[in-house]
Amino acid sequence: MSKTLIVPGLDGSPAPHWQDWWARTDPEAMLVDLPDPRRPVREAWEAALAVMILRHPNSILVGHSLGAVLIAQMLTHWTGLRVRGAVLVAPADPQASTGDCHRIRRFGRLPDRPLDVPAVLVASRNDPWMSFDRSQILAEDLGADLIDMGHAGHINVASGFGPWPGGKVIRDRLMDQTARPSILRRLLGQTPAARRPGA
């Protein structure tokens, strides 16, 4: 079974955050240790995540907030990384004018080209770190399927997300759909990297 690499965002994901719960309850998952989560440096975070991906090829990446942005940026700029798929939960816009955006602004602009792996973007309609409209545009730019969580805030502890079994369900569906390419895709000669999960 593929490993699940859980990528936290700004300030990390300590208990009772759903990412901490996931890492503790799933033997195939591990929380990526990013350096200095209170003062993120993109290059240092990319290096830490790249090491984990190289150690665990064909993993599913599950990022929250700035961790989701890190994944998207890496997969659009680092070629050759063997990743099975990505789940991007409540990405935080480094260029937004709300929240602690001054601490993440150095991450630069959000990527605007398709990822080369199947991806799902999970968004909320009242996320203070990214508007739902912007999430829709980002999902389209990345070639990711969008899951509308309704009014779920930033999908974190403050908005009521400690244990979140739904995240594992999304991961499992992505793994299932990347494991079994359709006959039509094989006939068309599409590569596994072109596959995208259904909504």
URCOR-V19959 format. One record per helix or strand of 3 or more residues. SS is the DSSP state (H for helix, E for strand). FROM is the first residue (numbers start at 1). TO is the last residue. If there is no record, write none. Layout:
ss:SS from:FROM to:TO
ss:SS from:FROM to:TO
This chain:
ss:E from:4 to:7
ss:H from:18 to:25
ss:E from:29 to:31
ss:H from:42 to:55
ss:E from:59 to:64
ss:H from:66 to:77
ss:E from:83 to:89
ss:H from:101 to:103
ss:H from:105 to:107
ss:E from:118 to:123
ss:H from:132 to:142
ss:E from:145 to:148
ss:H from:157 to:159
ss:H from:165 to:179
ss:H from:183 to:188
ss:H from:192 to:194
